[in-house]
Amino acid sequence: MDFIFDVSSLTAEEDNFTDSKKDVLKYLKIIGVDTRFVSYTPQKIYINNLRFSKFSRKRQETFNKQYPDIEVIRNSLFQKICSKSARTLSDIEPNSRILIPEDNFIIDIILEPYTRKYGVKLVRGGEYDLIANPVILDDRVNQIFSTIFSGEGLKFNKKENEIYPLINVPINWINSFLEIDGQHKIENENNNALASSFMEFLDDVAPQYRENVLKASDYIENKLNSKI
């Protein structure tokens, strides 16, 4: 339930609010939004978690009175993507410098709130502590199948200095959201044709197989690492 606040009491401060990121986030905090669960861009605010952000319709109405040109995106699919991503991002060390890929909109907006949640700094060059690897669920599963079919067995290529924001997220979720948002879709990464054909077959008989294949691979990798 929304707390009751007198917007008129903000009038003196509102006159000083600019369109800067700092002021937009400051205003969101003033009206009761938890900015650790929203993604900021100059044109849009994306809600990552509706419950935790406390970004109610009433607060949105208040926000848009001050910032009518900034659209609030309440996309449920994006919130599901963020929920999947959070599983692999919870262990990020506070204040880490994360190297993010160029021109990857979905990575940008997923990681943006972590600048407030964990105090991380997102960089595109220079010194860094972690690398954001943009591999998605479909590409990782394709890689697992392709190495099995080639007789090489499982290959574990996770690195200690990498994070994987999209490794639990299927490409159809990502592209559906990007299309709705007017962004460019992403493409699969040089996938093996035989593995792709097998994955198409599994789509019809076991739609949840991707998550299960990844879980099995991670389980085996963790077991092997524990014996080293």
Backbone as CSV, one residue per row, in Angstrom:
resi,resn,N_x,N_y,N_z,CA_x,CA_y,CA_z,C_x,C_y,C_z
1,MET,0.844,-1.189,0.000,0.000,0.000,0.000,0.877,1.237,0.000
2,ASP,0.549,2.228,-0.803,1.345,3.445,-0.884,1.310,4.208,0.426
3,PHE,2.453,4.752,0.818,2.435,5.683,1.930,1.834,6.985,1.425
4,ILE,1.286,7.779,2.351,0.656,9.034,1.974,1.659,10.159,2.168
5,PHE,1.921,10.905,1.117,2.843,12.017,1.249,2.276,13.227,0.540
6,ASP,2.702,14.380,0.997,2.206,15.644,0.459,3.167,16.112,-0.618
7,VAL,2.758,15.951,-1.890,3.632,16.322,-2.994,3.928,17.812,-2.972
8,SER,3.002,18.583,-2.471,3.214,20.027,-2.454,4.400,20.420,-1.602
9,SER,4.745,19.547,-0.635,5.900,19.854,0.211,7.203,19.730,-0.543
10,LEU,7.169,19.122,-1.742,8.384,18.963,-2.542,8.592,20.125,-3.503
11,THR,7.637,21.046,-3.546,7.654,22.080,-4.568,8.957,22.845,-4.622
12,ALA,9.458,23.201,-3.466,10.691,23.994,-3.447,11.836,23.216,-4.064
13,GLU,11.878,21.887,-3.765,12.956,21.071,-4.306,12.737,20.781,-5.782
14,GLU,11.459,20.593,-6.168,11.159,20.225,-7.550,11.674,21.271,-8.534
15,ASP,11.644,22.538,-8.105,12.093,23.598,-8.987,13.561,23.437,-9.360
16,ASN,14.298,22.715,-8.523,15.729,22.549,-8.751,16.064,21.239,-9.465
17,PHE,15.063,20.400,-9.686,15.326,19.122,-10.335,15.591,19.332,-11.826
18,THR,16.667,18.713,-12.306,17.001,18.758,-13.729,16.718,17.382,-14.331
19,ASP,17.053,17.217,-15.598,16.882,15.923,-16.268,18.115,15.032,-16.114
20,SER,19.038,15.409,-15.249,20.248,14.603,-15.038,19.881,13.293,-14.360
21,LYS,20.704,12.300,-14.566,20.477,11.002,-13.937,20.416,11.144,-12.423
22,LYS,21.292,11.926,-11.862,21.335,12.108,-10.419,20.016,12.640,-9.889
23,ASP,19.450,13.639,-10.570,18.217,14.248,-10.091,17.008,13.346,-10.315
24,VAL,16.991,12.631,-11.441,15.881,11.706,-11.697,15.841,10.629,-10.616
25,LEU,16.993,10.047,-10.303,17.052,9.008,-9.268,16.726,9.573,-7.896
26,LYS,17.157,10.793,-7.657,16.856,11.451,-6.379,15.351,11.629,-6.218
27,TYR,14.701,12.053,-7.283,13.254,12.262,-7.219,12.515,10.941,-6.996
28,LEU,12.977,9.891,-7.670,12.365,8.575,-7.469,12.462,8.156,-6.000
29,LYS,13.600,8.388,-5.388,13.759,8.039,-3.975,12.809,8.843,-3.102
30,ILE,12.649,10.125,-3.419,11.789,10.997,-2.627,10.338,10.515,-2.637
31,ILE,9.882,10.020,-3.780,8.488,9.572,-3.862,8.317,8.115,-3.420
32,GLY,9.405,7.493,-2.959,9.303,6.166,-2.359,9.682,4.994,-3.227
33,VAL,10.305,5.236,-4.379,10.743,4.139,-5.256,12.137,3.674,-4.846
34,ASP,12.324,2.376,-4.760,13.649,1.809,-4.464,14.394,1.667,-5.796
35,THR,15.347,2.547,-6.031,16.028,2.604,-7.332,17.007,1.460,-7.560
36,ARG,17.190,0.594,-6.583,18.025,-0.597,-6.799,17.310,-1.622,-7.669
37,PHE,16.006,-1.405,-7.895,15.221,-2.375,-8.653,14.570,-1.751,-9.875
38,VAL,15.181,-0.683,-10.373,14.773,-0.102,-11.656,16.038,0.202,-12.448
39,SER,15.906,0.202,-13.769,17.027,0.537,-14.650,16.785,1.920,-15.246
40,TYR,17.797,2.759,-15.148,17.679,4.124,-15.659,18.255,4.236,-17.068
41,THR,17.523,4.902,-17.954,18.063,5.439,-19.202,17.484,6.847,-19.322
42,PRO,18.073,7.714,-20.120,17.561,9.088,-20.210,16.115,9.180,-20.703
43,GLN,15.681,8.205,-21.519,14.319,8.261,-22.079,13.321,7.368,-21.348
44,LYS,13.820,6.312,-20.692,12.918,5.337,-20.078,13.456,4.851,-18.736
45,ILE,12.518,4.543,-17.842,12.835,3.856,-16.599,12.208,2.474,-16.689
46,TYR,13.030,1.429,-16.577,12.545,0.055,-16.671,12.424,-0.534,-15.266
47,ILE,11.256,-1.069,-14.954,11.060,-1.702,-13.654,11.571,-3.137,-13.725
48,ASN,12.542,-3.461,-12.862,13.123,-4.809,-12.830,12.330,-5.758,-11.944
49,ASN,11.839,-5.207,-10.836,11.075,-6.004,-9.880,9.996,-5.090,-9.310
50,LEU,8.762,-5.337,-9.691,7.677,-4.433,-9.334,7.479,-4.359,-7.818
51,ARG,7.515,-5.499,-7.149,7.272,-5.519,-5.704,8.386,-4.837,-4.936
52,PHE,9.634,-5.176,-5.249,10.757,-4.609,-4.510,10.979,-3.131,-4.833
53,SER,10.665,-2.727,-6.060,10.874,-1.323,-6.436,9.822,-0.408,-5.816
54,LYS,8.660,-0.966,-5.463,7.554,-0.186,-4.894,7.074,0.902,-5.867
55,PHE,7.247,0.638,-7.163,6.897,1.632,-8.181,5.434,1.426,-8.577
56,SER,4.537,1.873,-7.730,3.107,1.708,-7.967,2.627,2.655,-9.065
57,ARG,1.401,2.446,-9.496,0.799,3.340,-10.495,0.698,4.757,-9.942
58,LYS,0.396,4.880,-8.652,0.295,6.201,-8.033,1.642,6.909,-8.057
59,ARG,2.702,6.188,-7.752,4.038,6.785,-7.788,4.439,7.129,-9.223
60,GLN,4.031,6.277,-10.155,4.325,6.579,-11.559,3.636,7.876,-11.984
61,GLU,2.405,8.046,-11.555,1.671,9.266,-11.883,2.383,10.492,-11.312
62,THR,2.856,10.365,-10.081,3.591,11.465,-9.452,4.892,11.745,-10.191
63,PHE,5.602,10.660,-10.557,6.871,10.803,-11.266,6.679,11.504,-12.607
64,ASN,5.651,11.102,-13.343,5.448,11.663,-14.676,4.943,13.101,-14.663
65,LYS,4.430,13.544,-13.532,4.094,14.966,-13.412,5.374,15.803,-13.411
66,GLN,6.411,15.259,-12.786,7.701,15.950,-12.738,8.516,15.688,-13.999
67,TYR,8.425,14.459,-14.517,9.209,14.063,-15.696,8.275,13.452,-16.754
68,PRO,7.502,14.277,-17.433,6.527,13.761,-18.411,7.159,13.125,-19.647
69,ASP,8.425,13.431,-19.919,9.071,12.905,-21.130,9.812,11.596,-20.889
70,ILE,9.834,11.114,-19.641,10.492,9.843,-19.339,9.424,8.767,-19.177
71,GLU,9.483,7.751,-20.021,8.495,6.684,-20.009,8.858,5.628,-18.965
72,VAL,7.865,5.167,-18.232,8.068,4.092,-17.258,7.618,2.783,-17.893
73,ILE,8.541,1.822,-17.980,8.282,0.538,-18.634,7.976,-0.519,-17.574
74,ARG,6.744,-1.032,-17.609,6.297,-2.025,-16.633,6.160,-3.393,-17.315
75,ASN,7.152,-3.774,-18.094,7.079,-4.972,-18.916,7.346,-6.221,-18.068
76,SER,6.358,-7.119,-18.006,6.485,-8.316,-17.163,7.556,-9.270,-17.683
77,LEU,7.756,-9.318,-19.004,8.785,-10.190,-19.559,10.169,-9.699,-19.154
78,PHE,10.378,-8.387,-19.196,11.665,-7.852,-18.753,11.904,-8.176,-17.284
79,GLN,10.867,-8.121,-16.473,11.022,-8.453,-15.059,11.406,-9.921,-14.878
80,LYS,10.879,-10.798,-15.727,11.255,-12.214,-15.675,12.716,-12.393,-16.085
81,ILE,13.152,-11.645,-17.094,14.553,-11.700,-17.527,15.473,-11.272,-16.382
82,CYS,15.107,-10.196,-15.701,15.921,-9.692,-14.591,15.968,-10.701,-13.444
83,SER,14.841,-11.385,-13.210,14.801,-12.401,-12.161,15.750,-13.553,-12.480
84,LYS,15.757,-13.989,-13.744,16.673,-15.047,-14.169,18.125,-14.580,-14.042
85,SER,18.390,-13.343,-14.431,19.749,-12.817,-14.400,20.267,-12.700,-12.967
86,ALA,19.376,-12.342,-12.051,19.785,-12.121,-10.660,20.403,-13.369,-10.037
87,ARG,20.021,-14.544,-10.541,20.573,-15.786,-9.982,22.084,-15.867,-10.138
88,THR,22.609,-15.286,-11.209,24.045,-15.376,-11.457,24.791,-14.112,-11.029
89,LEU,24.060,-13.095,-10.573,24.695,-11.825,-10.252,24.750,-11.537,-8.755
90,SER,24.193,-12.435,-7.958,24.109,-12.187,-6.519,25.460,-12.246,-5.820
91,ASP,26.445,-12.861,-6.458,27.763,-13.011,-5.827,28.770,-11.940,-6.266
92,ILE,28.307,-10.931,-6.985,29.208,-9.861,-7.409,29.787,-9.153,-6.197
93,GLU,31.092,-8.961,-6.196,31.734,-8.238,-5.101,31.363,-6.758,-5.177
94,PRO,30.981,-6.157,-4.054,30.658,-4.726,-4.056,31.817,-3.886,-4.591
95,ASN,31.458,-2.829,-5.302,32.422,-1.858,-5.839,33.332,-2.418,-6.933
96,SER,32.955,-3.550,-7.515,33.742,-4.108,-8.618,33.604,-3.240,-9.863
97,ARG,34.645,-3.265,-10.680,34.584,-2.632,-11.998,34.275,-3.725,-13.017
98,ILE,33.163,-3.566,-13.723,32.712,-4.605,-14.642,32.847,-4.119,-16.078
99,LEU,33.594,-4.844,-16.871,33.765,-4.534,-18.286,32.556,-5.071,-19.042
100,ILE,31.810,-4.173,-19.688,30.611,-4.590,-20.406,30.842,-4.492,-21.912
101,PRO,30.171,-5.350,-22.689,30.378,-5.341,-24.154,29.797,-4.092,-24.803
102,GLU,30.345,-3.727,-25.942,29.834,-2.594,-26.703,28.495,-2.963,-27.348
103,ASP,27.615,-1.978,-27.424,26.356,-2.126,-28.168,25.557,-3.360,-27.768
104,ASN,25.404,-3.569,-26.461,24.565,-4.672,-25.985,23.548,-4.083,-25.011
105,PHE,22.427,-3.641,-25.574,21.429,-2.907,-24.801,20.911,-3.705,-23.609
106,ILE,20.633,-4.982,-23.806,20.033,-5.783,-22.745,20.993,-5.950,-21.566
107,ILE,22.283,-6.122,-21.849,23.280,-6.197,-20.772,23.344,-4.863,-20.031
108,ASP,23.324,-3.769,-20.780,23.408,-2.436,-20.171,22.303,-2.220,-19.147
109,ILE,21.054,-2.486,-19.538,19.957,-2.151,-18.623,19.799,-3.174,-17.501
110,ILE,20.261,-4.402,-17.712,20.218,-5.383,-16.626,21.222,-5.028,-15.535
111,LEU,22.418,-4.603,-15.946,23.471,-4.325,-14.970,23.394,-2.924,-14.373
112,GLU,22.696,-1.994,-15.033,22.662,-0.612,-14.558,22.250,-0.483,-13.086
113,PRO,21.204,-1.191,-12.607,20.825,-1.056,-11.200,21.886,-1.538,-10.213
114,TYR,22.798,-2.395,-10.675,23.829,-2.915,-9.778,24.852,-1.835,-9.410
115,THR,24.821,-0.723,-10.134,25.664,0.411,-9.734,25.155,0.998,-8.422
116,ARG,23.886,0.801,-8.132,23.320,1.254,-6.857,23.197,0.103,-5.864
117,LYS,22.858,-1.084,-6.368,22.660,-2.241,-5.493,23.968,-2.671,-4.829
118,TYR,25.052,-2.725,-5.635,26.351,-3.172,-5.117,27.446,-2.130,-5.275
119,GLY,27.100,-0.978,-5.810,28.113,0.063,-5.987,29.139,-0.257,-7.056
120,VAL,28.770,-1.118,-8.033,29.723,-1.480,-9.083,29.868,-0.325,-10.067
121,LYS,30.943,-0.357,-10.817,31.163,0.621,-11.881,31.215,-0.117,-13.203
122,LEU,30.392,0.306,-14.157,30.362,-0.319,-15.482,31.314,0.422,-16.407
123,VAL,32.268,-0.301,-16.986,33.289,0.324,-17.839,33.308,-0.370,-19.196
124,ARG,33.774,0.351,-20.198,33.907,-0.223,-21.544,35.364,-0.350,-21.972
125,GLY,36.261,-0.022,-21.076,37.683,-0.135,-21.360,38.473,0.185,-20.111
126,GLY,39.786,0.085,-20.209,40.634,0.379,-19.063,40.669,-0.766,-18.068
127,GLU,40.913,-0.444,-16.818,41.043,-1.458,-15.778,39.669,-1.996,-15.380
128,TYR,39.633,-3.274,-15.033,38.377,-3.902,-14.611,38.679,-5.086,-13.706
129,ASP,37.655,-5.487,-12.955,37.754,-6.654,-12.081,37.018,-7.855,-12.670
130,LEU,35.912,-7.577,-13.352,35.077,-8.632,-13.916,34.703,-8.299,-15.354
131,ILE,34.430,-9.338,-16.122,33.966,-9.173,-17.503,32.543,-9.711,-17.595
132,ALA,31.644,-8.933,-18.183,30.278,-9.399,-18.412,30.248,-10.175,-19.729
133,ASN,30.169,-11.484,-19.635,30.106,-12.340,-20.814,28.650,-12.408,-21.287
134,PRO,28.360,-12.018,-22.542,26.970,-11.942,-22.996,26.364,-13.254,-23.476
135,VAL,27.018,-14.392,-23.222,26.494,-15.676,-23.690,25.085,-15.898,-23.132
136,ILE,24.182,-16.384,-23.988,22.804,-16.640,-23.567,22.577,-18.141,-23.403
137,LEU,21.443,-18.482,-22.821,21.131,-19.882,-22.528,21.187,-20.756,-23.774
138,ASP,20.575,-20.331,-24.867,20.520,-21.149,-26.082,21.914,-21.450,-26.622
139,ASP,22.798,-20.444,-26.616,24.141,-20.643,-27.159,24.963,-21.585,-26.283
140,ARG,24.786,-21.461,-24.960,25.532,-22.340,-24.055,25.073,-23.787,-24.215
141,VAL,23.765,-24.004,-24.321,23.246,-25.367,-24.494,23.672,-25.931,-25.842
142,ASN,23.666,-25.100,-26.880,24.136,-25.538,-28.189,25.590,-25.982,-28.112
143,GLN,26.392,-25.229,-27.378,27.806,-25.578,-27.223,27.964,-26.915,-26.505
144,ILE,27.153,-27.138,-25.478,27.212,-28.404,-24.732,26.894,-29.578,-25.652
145,PHE,25.820,-29.461,-26.423,25.445,-30.537,-27.335,26.494,-30.749,-28.426
146,SER,27.026,-29.670,-28.962,27.971,-29.797,-30.081,29.247,-30.520,-29.653
147,THR,29.720,-30.269,-28.426,30.937,-30.961,-27.961,30.656,-32.431,-27.667
148,ILE,29.445,-32.727,-27.197,29.070,-34.124,-26.967,28.976,-34.875,-28.295
149,PHE,28.321,-34.266,-29.280,28.145,-34.918,-30.578,29.483,-35.118,-31.299
150,SER,30.436,-34.237,-31.028,31.740,-34.354,-31.688,32.659,-35.335,-30.974
151,GLY,32.192,-35.867,-29.844,32.995,-36.834,-29.097,33.992,-36.202,-28.147
152,GLU,33.933,-34.887,-27.983,34.879,-34.206,-27.101,34.451,-34.231,-25.639
153,GLY,33.192,-34.570,-25.380,32.684,-34.535,-24.015,32.404,-33.100,-23.586
154,LEU,31.986,-32.946,-22.358,31.652,-31.611,-21.856,32.883,-30.735,-21.735
155,LYS,32.738,-29.480,-22.135,33.801,-28.501,-21.962,33.305,-27.421,-21.017
156,PHE,34.082,-27.174,-19.991,33.699,-26.168,-19.008,34.564,-24.938,-19.231
157,ASN,33.931,-23.856,-19.668,34.718,-22.672,-20.016,34.371,-21.439,-19.194
158,LYS,33.740,-21.660,-18.050,33.484,-20.519,-17.175,34.795,-20.045,-16.567
159,LYS,34.943,-18.746,-16.445,36.164,-18.171,-15.892,35.849,-17.407,-14.609
160,GLU,36.801,-17.404,-13.705,36.584,-16.788,-12.391,36.332,-15.292,-12.488
161,ASN,36.882,-14.647,-13.512,36.731,-13.190,-13.608,35.584,-12.786,-14.540
162,GLU,34.674,-13.738,-14.832,33.550,-13.433,-15.709,32.223,-13.602,-14.972
163,ILE,31.244,-12.784,-15.359,29.874,-12.967,-14.904,29.007,-13.210,-16.139
164,TYR,27.864,-13.876,-15.936,27.053,-14.318,-17.069,25.597,-13.884,-16.867
165,PRO,25.292,-12.614,-17.129,23.953,-12.097,-16.867,22.831,-12.798,-17.634
166,LEU,23.138,-13.351,-18.824,22.090,-13.901,-19.684,22.137,-15.418,-19.811
167,ILE,22.976,-16.068,-19.048,23.174,-17.498,-19.268,21.942,-18.324,-18.886
168,ASN,21.040,-17.767,-18.081,19.803,-18.460,-17.727,18.602,-17.973,-18.533
169,VAL,18.855,-17.101,-19.514,17.758,-16.451,-20.230,17.685,-16.953,-21.673
170,PRO,16.525,-17.479,-22.111,16.392,-17.950,-23.494,16.300,-16.794,-24.483
171,ILE,16.755,-17.034,-25.696,16.810,-15.975,-26.702,15.421,-15.468,-27.083
172,ASN,14.408,-16.323,-27.036,13.069,-15.855,-27.414,12.519,-14.833,-26.422
173,TRP,12.866,-14.971,-25.144,12.479,-13.961,-24.154,13.155,-12.629,-24.479
174,ILE,14.455,-12.700,-24.712,15.228,-11.486,-24.957,14.716,-10.766,-26.197
175,ASN,14.567,-11.504,-27.285,14.159,-10.867,-28.539,12.713,-10.388,-28.518
176,SER,11.850,-11.074,-27.792,10.472,-10.599,-27.656,10.437,-9.255,-26.949
177,PHE,11.223,-9.149,-25.873,11.275,-7.880,-25.150,11.903,-6.780,-26.004
178,LEU,13.024,-7.097,-26.671,13.702,-6.091,-27.493,12.805,-5.593,-28.615
179,GLU,12.029,-6.497,-29.218,11.122,-6.099,-30.293,10.034,-5.165,-29.768
180,ILE,9.456,-5.505,-28.623,8.431,-4.653,-28.014,8.996,-3.280,-27.696
181,ASP,10.259,-3.249,-27.282,10.879,-1.993,-26.856,11.479,-1.204,-28.018
182,GLY,11.389,-1.758,-29.227,11.920,-1.047,-30.388,13.426,-1.116,-30.526
183,GLN,14.020,-2.182,-29.987,15.476,-2.363,-30.050,15.822,-3.445,-31.070
184,HIS,17.103,-3.497,-31.438,17.566,-4.536,-32.358,17.623,-5.888,-31.660
185,LYS,17.150,-6.917,-32.350,17.228,-8.266,-31.801,18.671,-8.755,-31.804
186,ILE,18.934,-9.773,-30.993,20.262,-10.373,-30.973,20.242,-11.651,-31.797
187,GLU,21.410,-12.070,-32.249,21.543,-13.270,-33.069,22.261,-14.361,-32.289
188,ASN,21.962,-15.623,-32.648,22.711,-16.738,-32.069,24.165,-16.665,-32.515
189,GLU,25.052,-17.155,-31.664,26.484,-17.078,-31.919,27.018,-18.334,-32.604
190,ASN,27.211,-18.312,-33.912,27.907,-19.378,-34.649,27.568,-20.775,-34.129
191,ASN,26.299,-21.062,-34.030,25.890,-22.324,-33.434,26.082,-23.516,-34.381
192,ASN,26.348,-24.666,-33.776,26.531,-25.910,-34.513,25.200,-26.348,-35.117
193,ALA,25.201,-26.669,-36.408,23.962,-26.992,-37.132,23.299,-28.256,-36.593
194,LEU,24.098,-29.291,-36.305,23.526,-30.539,-35.796,22.904,-30.317,-34.421
195,ALA,23.612,-29.585,-33.575,23.086,-29.297,-32.240,21.820,-28.455,-32.333
196,SER,21.793,-27.509,-33.258,20.609,-26.659,-33.442,19.403,-27.489,-33.874
197,SER,19.636,-28.454,-34.781,18.566,-29.321,-35.251,18.024,-30.176,-34.098
198,PHE,18.921,-30.683,-33.259,18.516,-31.493,-32.115,17.717,-30.649,-31.122
199,MET,18.127,-29.390,-30.940,17.423,-28.503,-30.030,16.016,-28.189,-30.540
200,GLU,15.859,-28.068,-31.837,14.531,-27.837,-32.418,13.615,-29.032,-32.158
201,PHE,14.191,-30.237,-32.249,13.424,-31.440,-31.946,12.989,-31.444,-30.484
202,LEU,13.892,-31.107,-29.588,13.577,-31.108,-28.160,12.554,-30.040,-27.796
203,ASP,12.526,-28.955,-28.558,11.547,-27.897,-28.293,10.120,-28.443,-28.318
204,ASP,9.877,-29.437,-29.175,8.530,-29.988,-29.319,8.193,-31.028,-28.261
205,VAL,9.212,-31.701,-27.722,8.938,-32.806,-26.792,9.261,-32.480,-25.338
206,ALA,10.157,-31.528,-25.116,10.555,-31.181,-23.738,10.965,-29.710,-23.682
207,PRO,9.998,-28.805,-23.679,10.281,-27.375,-23.782,11.233,-26.814,-22.722
208,GLN,11.311,-27.451,-21.547,12.157,-26.943,-20.463,13.565,-27.546,-20.461
209,TYR,13.922,-28.226,-21.554,15.185,-28.970,-21.545,16.412,-28.074,-21.378
210,ARG,16.361,-26.848,-21.894,17.541,-25.973,-21.834,18.012,-25.760,-20.402
211,GLU,17.093,-25.376,-19.529,17.446,-25.154,-18.138,17.997,-26.423,-17.487
212,ASN,17.400,-27.563,-17.827,17.845,-28.828,-17.238,19.236,-29.219,-17.728
213,VAL,19.507,-28.996,-19.017,20.836,-29.299,-19.566,21.887,-28.423,-18.885
214,LEU,21.586,-27.145,-18.721,22.540,-26.238,-18.089,22.770,-26.624,-16.625
215,LYS,21.698,-26.962,-15.921,21.830,-27.371,-14.522,22.697,-28.615,-14.399
216,ALA,22.496,-29.581,-15.308,23.285,-30.816,-15.278,24.758,-30.525,-15.531
217,SER,25.028,-29.655,-16.498,26.410,-29.290,-16.805,27.069,-28.587,-15.622
218,ASP,26.335,-27.661,-15.003,26.878,-26.946,-13.843,27.132,-27.895,-12.675
219,TYR,26.236,-28.850,-12.501,26.390,-29.824,-11.409,27.656,-30.651,-11.601
220,ILE,27.870,-31.125,-12.823,29.057,-31.934,-13.112,30.319,-31.096,-12.923
221,GLU,30.284,-29.850,-13.419,31.445,-28.979,-13.283,31.789,-28.738,-11.817
222,ASN,30.770,-28.479,-11.003,31.002,-28.226,-9.573,31.542,-29.462,-8.872
223,LYS,31.049,-30.625,-9.254,31.532,-31.872,-8.647,32.995,-32.115,-8.990
224,LEU,33.336,-31.881,-10.256,34.729,-32.076,-10.684,35.652,-31.096,-10.007
225,ASN,35.215,-29.839,-9.868,36.046,-28.814,-9.227,36.252,-29.101,-7.745
226,SER,35.263,-29.706,-7.118,35.371,-30.009,-5.684,36.394,-31.105,-5.399
227,LYS,36.737,-31.880,-6.450,37.719,-32.956,-6.278,39.141,-32.508,-6.559
228,ILE,39.267,-31.286,-7.093,40.612,-30.785,-7.428,41.318,-30.283,-6.179
